[in-house]
Amino acid sequence: MYKIILEKKSESFFRKLEKKEQERIAKKFNELEKNPELGKPLTASLAGLWSLRFGDYRAIYQIKQNELVILILKLGHRKNIYD
């Protein structure tokens, strides 16, 4: 099973969310630990990264297979996550 690590900005964003949203994201992260390719692979300038959807929010992450780590690089609202 993979381990999820949040970058500092992602963790800060997560902590500011309402408890209900935090629980929804945590549940999805639990699924992601078991299946790191649960999200969609990104293309163009974000090739090599993945996107995971939960409601109006998205996580941009990188799979580090050698270390069994999923690094959450960015967590935010869908309207500006790819900026």
C-alpha positions in Angstrom: 0.0 0.0 0.0 1.2 3.5 -0.8 1.7 6.3 1.7 0.2 9.8 1.0 2.2 12.9 1.7 0.8 16.4 1.3 3.0 19.3 0.4 2.8 22.2 2.9 0.4 24.3 0.8 -1.9 21.3 0.2 -2.0 20.5 3.9 -2.7 24.1 4.7 -5.6 24.2 2.2 -6.9 20.9 3.6 -7.0 22.2 7.1 -9.0 25.3 6.1 -11.8 23.2 4.6 -15.0 22.4 6.4 -15.0 19.1 8.3 -17.4 17.5 5.8 -15.1 18.3 2.9 -12.1 17.0 4.9 -13.9 13.7 5.5 -14.8 13.3 1.8 -11.2 14.0 0.7 -9.7 11.7 3.4 -12.0 8.9 2.3 -10.8 9.4 -1.3 -7.2 9.4 -0.2 -7.8 6.1 1.6 -8.9 4.6 -1.8 -5.9 6.3 -3.5 -3.5 4.5 -1.1 -4.7 1.2 -2.4 -4.9 2.2 -6.1 -2.6 5.1 -7.0 -3.9 5.2 -10.6 -7.5 6.0 -9.3 -7.2 9.5 -10.8 -6.7 10.6 -14.4 -3.3 11.0 -15.9 -2.5 14.6 -17.0 -1.0 15.7 -20.3 0.9 18.6 -21.8 2.9 20.6 -19.3 1.5 18.4 -16.5 2.5 15.1 -18.1 3.6 12.6 -15.5 1.2 13.9 -12.9 -2.3 12.7 -12.0 -5.6 14.5 -11.1 -8.1 13.2 -8.5 -11.6 14.6 -8.3 -13.8 15.0 -5.2 -16.8 17.2 -5.7 -15.6 20.7 -6.6 -12.1 20.0 -5.5 -9.1 18.4 -7.2 -5.7 17.1 -6.1 -2.7 17.1 -8.4 -0.4 14.3 -7.4 2.7 12.4 -8.4 3.2 8.7 -8.0 6.7 7.7 -6.7 6.5 3.9 -7.3 10.1 3.2 -6.1 9.2 4.7 -2.7 5.5 3.6 -2.6 4.6 7.3 -2.1 1.9 9.5 -3.5 2.9 13.1 -3.2 0.0 15.6 -3.2 1.5 18.6 -4.9 -1.6 20.8 -5.1 -5.0 20.7 -3.6 -7.7 23.2 -4.5 -10.9 24.2 -6.1 -11.5 22.9 -9.7 -11.7 26.4 -11.2 -8.1 27.3 -10.4 -6.3 24.1 -9.6 -4.5 24.0 -13.0 -3.3 27.7 -12.9 
